[in-house]
């Protein structure tokens, strides 16, 4: 899950979004990171080589433009397969995850 592109920000194991990903049967490649919302380098994403990248930006055009210019993008499986989704935004993630950590 990428929340923003400058700096690249994702969700770590302490975030409720990590819990959503896990409960949905997914694997958060950033789960190993202790921070709620850690920042990353493009090289780290290439190293992880995720199958899917969910882009949770409020501006749906911004992630597409940023990803097109990202160094190493062609080396990431998600980009090669076209598995970069902008259909999941911050409002829906809040609605789905509200109170999840108490469950």
Secondary structure by P-SEA (a helix, b strand, c coil): cccccccccccccccaaaaaaaaaccccccccccccbbbbcaaaaaaacccbbbbbcccaaaaaaaaaaccccccccccccccccccccaaaaaaaccccccc
